Each structure stands twice: as structure tokens, then as C-alpha cells.
Amino acid sequence: MKTLIFATGNKDKVREVKEMLEGLDVRVLSLKEAGLDPEIVEDGESFRENSLIKARTVYALCGEAVLADDSGLEIDAFDGAPGVYSSRYMGEDTPYTVKCGAILERLKDVPDEERGADFRCAISFICPDGKGGCTEYCEEGAVYGRIAYAPAGNNGFGYDPIFYLPELGKTTSELSDEEKNALSHRGRALRAVKPHIVRWITEE
């Protein structure tokens, strides 16, 4: 069984990726599980750039196959913010309940048609090429919705409680794990990169 290191310390992201890669002959390890504690400077200007920065940093450290994601919330009324700064919005240590509350307060008088938002994700996969080098892949996914008027749901993390999907009448925090993985930005990006992972797993 091959080992794939997922370059994150976010246990919720690790759980989602493990669920979506279940059934493949691969062992997914978080940075902590792999015994790694790299210093990663996310100074890219896009999710794609930051995703590649994470993957390249960890690959250079361990030489193992690496998966890395960068994702965030883009709010139309905020000109696309918080975007790549989603996890750092109002400070990295600020609870998401506080972040979500601040966003709802800023949008309290904004009508439905101006509450548009999207979740975006870029996932990078780097694996040894068998020739002393490596091969890089990066795929992206997005889901469109709007900002709710109040938090709802207990199954999710980050901004999930306030990201509303009009076609389902639910926030992403109200979806089951299966529903969320099927339509989420991370699920879509991972399904796009999955064929590259499968090819790597099946290579001699």
C-alpha cells in the first residue's frame, strides 16, 4: 500500500479526504500522523498558488507523494473577500463562530440577490516520477450559493453554517457527509485530481 501525505493540520479536511479516497490502495496521513511540522509560507495570490506552495514545501521535506489543498469563501458583496485569506480572516485563532457572525452582521441589510458567494478549492498532487524527479498536478472545484441570514446546521466546519445552497434549501452544514462530498468545492477538486492519484497507485 502506498502512502499519501495530506499537507494539512485540519482534522476535518483529513476526514473528508480519507472518506473520498476510501477503497483505494493508499494510506492517507496528515502532517501530524507523518511526523512532519513544516513551516509553510502561504504567500500566493490564488488558491492554486497556495496549494502548490504547500505541496512543494512538504514534498521537498519528505520526498513522499503529497496532496495539498487551499480553499476559501468568496463573497460578492465583499468584492471576493475573504478569498485566499479565508482562514486568516479576523485572525487565524479567531473562532469561526465569530467570523461567521461578523460576516452576517456586515450583510444584515443586504437582500438575497446581492448575497451571492462561492466556495473555491484547488488541490495539488505531487508524486515521484520514478526517474529521480516528480510530477505535479493541480485541479480546482467550486460551488455557488449565497450567504444565509443566520447560521444553520451542525455537520460541517469553517464557514459551512452560513453558506446557503438555494437549490437544496440548506446550508452546507446541514448536509450529510455524503451529500457534502458529492457537491462541495473540495469534493469536486478531489474528483478531478483522483485519476492522477489512481494512476500513481497502480504504477509499478
C-alpha positions in Angstrom: 0.0 0.0 0.0 1.4 3.4 -1.0 1.5 6.4 1.4 0.0 9.8 0.6 0.7 12.7 2.9 -2.1 15.3 3.1 -0.4 18.6 3.8 -2.8 19.9 6.4 -3.4 20.1 10.1 -7.1 20.4 9.7 -8.7 17.2 11.0 -12.0 17.9 9.3 -10.3 18.2 5.9 -8.3 15.0 6.6 -11.6 13.1 7.4 -13.2 14.4 4.2 -10.3 13.4 2.0 -10.0 9.9 3.6 -13.7 9.4 3.0 -13.4 10.4 -0.6 -10.4 8.2 -1.3 -11.8 5.2 0.6 -11.4 2.0 -1.3 -8.2 2.9 -3.0 -5.0 1.1 -2.1 -3.5 4.1 -0.4 -2.8 5.2 3.2 -3.6 8.9 3.8 -1.6 10.5 6.5 -2.0 14.0 7.9 1.2 16.0 8.6 0.9 15.1 12.3 0.5 11.4 11.5 3.5 11.6 9.2 5.6 13.3 12.0 6.1 16.4 9.9 5.8 20.1 11.1 6.9 22.2 8.1 6.9 26.0 8.1 4.7 26.8 5.1 4.5 30.4 3.9 1.2 30.8 2.0 2.0 34.0 0.1 0.4 33.1 -3.2 -2.3 35.3 -4.8 -4.6 32.4 -5.7 -5.9 29.2 -4.2 -3.9 27.4 -6.9 -0.6 29.1 -6.0 -1.1 28.4 -2.3 -2.0 24.8 -2.9 1.2 24.3 -4.9 3.3 26.1 -2.3 2.1 23.7 0.4 2.6 20.6 -1.7 6.0 21.6 -2.9 7.2 22.5 0.6 6.1 19.2 2.1 7.4 17.2 -0.9 10.8 18.8 -0.6 10.9 17.8 3.0 9.9 14.2 2.7 10.1 13.0 -0.9 6.8 11.2 -0.5 3.6 11.7 -2.6 1.8 14.8 -1.3 -1.7 16.1 -1.5 -2.4 19.7 -0.6 -5.5 21.9 -0.8 -6.2 25.6 -0.5 -9.7 26.8 -0.3 -11.9 29.6 0.8 -15.0 31.6 0.7 -15.6 34.4 -1.9 -18.4 36.9 -1.1 -19.7 39.0 -4.0 -20.6 41.9 -1.7 -17.1 42.0 -0.4 -15.5 42.0 -3.9 -14.5 38.4 -3.5 -13.1 38.6 0.1 -12.1 36.9 2.3 -10.8 34.7 -0.6 -7.3 33.3 -0.1 -7.4 34.9 3.4 -10.4 32.9 4.5 -8.6 31.0 7.2 -6.8 34.2 8.3 -9.9 36.5 8.2 -10.1 38.4 11.5 -7.0 36.3 12.7 -6.2 32.6 12.4 -7.1 31.9 16.0 -10.5 33.6 15.9 -13.3 31.0 16.1 -15.3 30.5 13.0 -18.5 31.3 15.0 -17.1 34.8 15.5 -16.0 35.1 11.8 -19.4 33.9 10.6 -21.2 36.3 13.0 -19.2 39.3 11.7 -20.0 38.4 8.1 -23.7 38.1 8.9 -23.6 41.5 10.7 -22.0 43.2 7.7 -24.6 41.7 5.4 -27.7 42.2 7.7 -29.4 44.7 5.4 -28.2 43.1 2.1 -31.0 41.5 0.0 -30.9 37.9 -1.4 -29.9 39.0 -4.9 -26.7 40.6 -3.5 -25.7 37.8 -1.1 -24.0 35.7 -3.7 -21.0 33.7 -2.7 -18.9 30.8 -3.7 -16.6 28.2 -2.1 -13.5 27.5 -4.1 -10.8 24.9 -3.8 -7.5 24.0 -5.5 -5.9 20.6 -4.8 -2.3 19.8 -5.8 -0.9 16.4 -6.0 2.9 15.8 -6.3 4.3 12.3 -6.7 7.8 10.8 -7.5 8.1 10.1 -11.3 10.4 7.1 -10.8 13.3 9.0 -12.5 14.6 11.0 -9.6 12.1 13.8 -10.2 8.5 14.4 -9.6 5.2 15.1 -11.4 2.8 17.9 -10.3 -0.9 18.2 -10.9 -3.4 20.8 -9.7 -7.2 20.8 -10.2 -9.9 23.1 -9.0 -13.5 23.0 -7.9 -16.2 25.5 -7.0 -19.7 25.5 -5.6 -22.0 28.5 -5.9 -24.6 29.7 -3.4 -25.2 32.7 -1.1 -24.7 33.8 2.4 -27.6 32.8 4.7 -29.3 35.2 7.2 -28.4 33.1 10.2 -26.1 30.0 10.9 -27.8 26.6 10.5 -26.6 23.0 10.8 -24.1 21.2 12.9 -22.4 19.0 10.4 -19.6 21.0 8.9 -16.8 23.4 9.8 -15.4 26.8 8.9 -18.0 28.9 7.0 -20.3 25.9 6.3 -23.1 27.1 8.7 -23.6 30.4 6.7 -23.1 29.1 3.1 -26.6 28.5 1.8 -27.5 26.4 -1.3 -30.8 27.7 -2.7 -31.4 24.6 -4.8 -31.4 22.4 -1.7 -32.8 24.9 0.8 -29.9 24.1 3.2 -26.6 25.4 4.3 -23.6 23.1 3.7 -23.6 22.5 7.4 -27.0 20.9 7.1 -25.8 18.3 4.6 -24.8 14.8 5.4 -21.1 13.9 4.8 -22.1 12.0 1.6 -24.2 15.0 0.3 -21.4 17.4 1.1 -18.7 15.3 -0.5 -20.8 14.9 -3.7 -21.2 18.6 -4.3 -18.6 20.5 -2.3 -15.8 22.5 -3.8 -13.3 20.2 -2.2 -15.2 17.1 -3.4 -15.2 18.4 -7.0 -11.5 19.3 -6.9 -10.6 16.0 -5.4 -12.6 14.1 -8.0 -10.7 16.0 -10.7 -7.3 15.0 -9.2 -8.3 11.5 -8.3 -7.5 9.9 -11.7 -3.9 11.1 -11.2 -3.8 9.5 -7.8 -5.2 6.3 -9.1 -2.6 6.2 -11.9 0.2 6.7 -9.4 -1.2 4.0 -7.1 -1.4 1.4 -9.9 2.1 2.2 -11.4 4.8 -0.3 -10.7 
